[in-house]
Amino acid sequence: MNQILFAGVIGLFLTLVGTPLLIKLLARKGYGQYIRDDGPREHHSKRGTPTMGGIAFILATIIAYFLSKVITGKPPTFSGLLVLGLMAGMGLVGFLDDYIKIVKRRSLGLRAKAKMAGQLIVGVSFAVLSLQFADNRNNTPASTKLSFVQDFGWSIGPVLFVVWALFMILAMSNGVNLTDGLDGLATGASVMVFGAYTFIGVWQFQESCANAQTLTNPAACYEVRDPLDLAVVAAALMGACFGFLWWNTSPAKIFMGDTGSLALGGALAGLAICSRTELLVALLGGLFVLITMSVVIQVGSFRLTGKRVFRMAPLQHHFELKGWSEVLVVVRFWIIQGMCVIVGLGLFYAGWAAKK
């Protein structure tokens, strides 16, 4: 359990101290955010704010994870390494996108096909590898069964699993990306979800089927390969995002960019897949789903009827254009995200209690 504490604290410290150094470096190189002219007018003042801040919490998370292993003498696990690899790989795709935006001074970075190709390569690699590395109980990091609070139903097979995992990775990474439109919004929401996954990992470790002989309720045990290590990864991410939020909250001194948003979404999907909570993540990350759906509804409505449902999509900008201040939108959306996490954790516990 000390691993979780060390990972969270180290991640927090590294981003608190390291982010301002990154801000100075990015500002010196002129790597500032490009702001679209068709967005809310209040955002024009943000033009030039250093971006690619996701570098800070990606590096902090990886360092915090490995330092926690060195301090406690515990070895890394395949599940933990795969989630970190997915995060870093998606972050690299986002970094290339951000870098092109900055160099060419345009709001669009990588071409759509190139960006999608990068995400597909990273996502498929994760999905294929997650079905390898079985432990002594024949558990691999991921399962070919669908899951909510645990695996259920029949196996969908490796091919359909890769398609399903890829869908989750793309959905969550682009969901966080769409949410990252206001200072601190995506970062604060991510802190809550990673906190939830820290709890889930600890609970699954305590109720693991590997310890079935000592459990009071063996029927409700969890077949997860490395639950405690997933909690370590989640704690490192939570701490790193928390420290980054100090500099990212309004008025933001730095933006995470696609570097950060794609990485966070990838990490969320990876944690959900490896902890066997694939469908639950849609509730735990409910704000990301809500904002993504607002874009789907807006685009679908405009193409079918020629009319817009919202003044602007994603949803947070609709409320800005209605007159809400940026801080008001962020705080209220954080409250929505907090309620999603509470309901999600409640259902997770209820799933266990129902088998008692």
Buried (B, 14 or more C-beta within 10 A) or exposed (E): EEBBBBBBBBBBBBBBEBBBEBBEEBBEEEBBBBBEEEBBEEBEEBEEBBBBBBBBBBBBBBBBBBBBBEBBEBEBBBBBBBBBBBBBBBBBBBBBBBBBBBEEEEEEBBEEEBBEEBBBEBBBBBBBBBBEBEBEEEBBBBBBBBBBBBBEEEEBEEEEBBBBBBEBBBBBBBBBBBBBBBBBBBBBBBBBBBBBBBBBBBBBBBBBBBEEEEBEEEEBBBBBBBBBBBBBBBBBBBBBBBBBBBBBBEEBBBBBBBBBBBBBBBBBBBBBBBBBBBEBBBBBBBBBBBBBBBBEBBEEBEEEEEEBBBEBBBBBBBBBEEEBEBBEBBBEBBEEBBEBBEEBBEBBBEBBEEEE
